[in-house]
Amino acid sequence: MSIGKRKYQQFCGVARALDVLGERWTLLIVRNLLLGPRRYGTLLDELPGLTTNLLAKRLHALLGHQLVEKVDTRDASLWGLTDAGRALEPVIMELGRFGGRYLDNPKRGDRFDLGWALLSLKRRYRPSSLEGRLIAIEAGARHFELQGQGTYLSVQERPCPTAEIRVRGEPGAIVAWLFADSEVGVEVEGAAKAMVRNAFG
């Protein structure tokens, strides 16, 4: 299905992919939806600078390409990725790996989000003694569920009441613990800190 005005008109898979995904904000919307279905308002909050009209336009385009779908629950109407949308995960991960070489220190006005940091663990994950165990990351009102599945790490934003390992702290403290070996402000239940952190080394 052809949606949007700007097309490359090239018979090439890269060009076709950019026809679908190359507009500003599109891949960042997909990145956020990798954490699980989200309310429209949550997407707006997570992506400062994205207007409500533009978000609606981008979601409509992704819906037309069958990359997202509406997920109705008892409490809300959510936006989630389809199987085709989830197939974009390796693309997002490789873009993150490439972009990592340009990350030094946050610039003024840069937004930080714990969910984005946890998604980046997918690139660092190595199978370990944590294989198959449910890990809960809890930072205030935000709850994430991580689970190693072979060489793949599942990261979803949702409560995990049955977690065997629970990590609590402020977002910055959790990131410093995972990425910089800091022990300050992080509480781990159910496993040695080194065991969890080593899975993402």
N, C-alpha and C positions, 0 to 999 in steps of 0.2 A: 504494500500500500504506500503510495507516495504522499508524504505530508511535508509541508514547508515549501518555501520559495527558493532557497539556495541549494542548487544541485551541481555536482561537479561534472555530470554527463561523461563519466569515464567508465568503461566496462572493466572494472577492477574491484576486487573485494574490499580493499582499503577505502577506495572512494565511496563505495556503496555504504560501508560502515559509517563513514563520516557524514554521508547524506542523512543518516538516521541519528547519529550521536554527536555530531560535531558542533551543534549549537551550544552557546554558553549556558552553563548550569546543568546541562543534561547529565553528564557523567557524575557530577557531584550529587545529584538527586539519586542516581543509581547507587552510588557509594553508600549513602545514608540508608537506603532501603535494604542493603545487604545485612543490616543489623536486625531486620524484621519489619513487618508492616507498621506504618506510621499514620497518624492523623495528619490531615492537611496542615493544620495549625502548627503541629510539631515540626514539620518540614520547613515551614516559614521561619520558625524560631531558630532552627538549627543552621539556616543558611542566610545570615544577615546580608542585606543588599539585594536579595531576590524579592521582587515585588509579587503581590498576590496574583496580579494578572499574568505575569510571566510564568509563575509556577503553574497556574492553570493551563497555560498554553503548552508548557513542556510536558506536563502530565498527560494532556490530551494527545500530544504527538506520540508519547511512549505507549499510551493505550492503543492508539491506532496501529502501531507496529507490534502489538501484542507482547510488549515487554513488561508492562505493569497491568495490574487488575485492581478492582475495588473489592475489598474484603469487608463484609458487613458482620459486625458482632452485635451482641446484645446492647453494648454500651456506646458503640461508635461505628462510623464508617471509616475504614482505613485504606491506605494505598499500600500494595505489596508487589513484589516482583513475581512474574510468571517464571516457568522453567526456562524460557528463552532469556528473560531478564537476568536470572541467576547465572546463566551461562556467561555473562559478562564479568563474573568475578575475577577470572585470571587476567583479564584486560586491566581491570582496576588495580589489581595487585602489582602488575608489572609497571603500570604508570606510577604507582607509589614508589616502587623500587627505583625507577629512573629518577623521579623527582626528589628522592632522598638525598641525592648528591648536591642538591641546591638548598637543602635545609641546613642553616647554621644556627642563628639565634632568631627567635620570633621578632618580626618587625612591629613597629607601633601599629596598633589596631588589628593585628592578627588574632583570629579567634582560635582557641584551643578547645577540643572536645575529646573527652575520654573515649567515646565510642570509636573515633577515628584512630586513636592510639591503639586500642584493642584490636581493631581490624588489621593494623599493621603487624600484629603478632603472627598473623597467618603466614607472612613471609619468613618469619624467624623460627617458626615452630619446628621442632624435631621430635620424632617419636621417642617416648621415654617411659619411665615407670608410671607416669600419669595417664598412659593410654587408656581410654575408655572411661576415665573418672570424670565426674561432673565437677566443675569448678565454678563457684559463684564469686563474682566481683561486685562489691557493694560500696557505692560512693554516694552517701546521702540518699536521695530519693531515686537514684538510678541503680538498676540491677542488671547484671549481665551474666549469661550462662556460657561457659566455654567447655568444649569437650574435644579431646583428641580422637580422631577416627582414622587409624592408619597414619598416613602422612598428611592428612588433612585436619585442620583445626576449625571446628564450628564455633562461631561467635554470634550470639543472638542477644538482643536487649530484651530481657524478660526476667522475672524472678525465678530462682532455682531452689525451691524449698528442700529438694532431696540431694543437694550438693554434698559431696564427700569432703570437699575442701572449700573453705570460705575465706575470702580476702576482703578486709574492710579498711577504709581510709578515705581521705579527701582525694579528689582526682589527681592533683599534682603529686601527692605523696605516693599514690599507686604507680603513676608513671615513672617517678624517680626510682621506686623500688624495682620495677620491671626492667628499666633501661639503664639505670645508673648505679645500681647496687646500694641504694640508700636504704637504711633500715628505719628511718624516722617516720613515725606516724602511720605505720601499717601493722595491722593485726592479722595473722594467718592462723586459721583453725584447721586441724585435720592432717597437716603434713608439714614437714620442715620447710622453711622459707626457701632454702637453697634448692630443694627438689622441684618446687613449682617454678622458680625463676630459671633454673637450668634448662627446663623444657623450651624456653624461649630465648636461649642464649645465642 
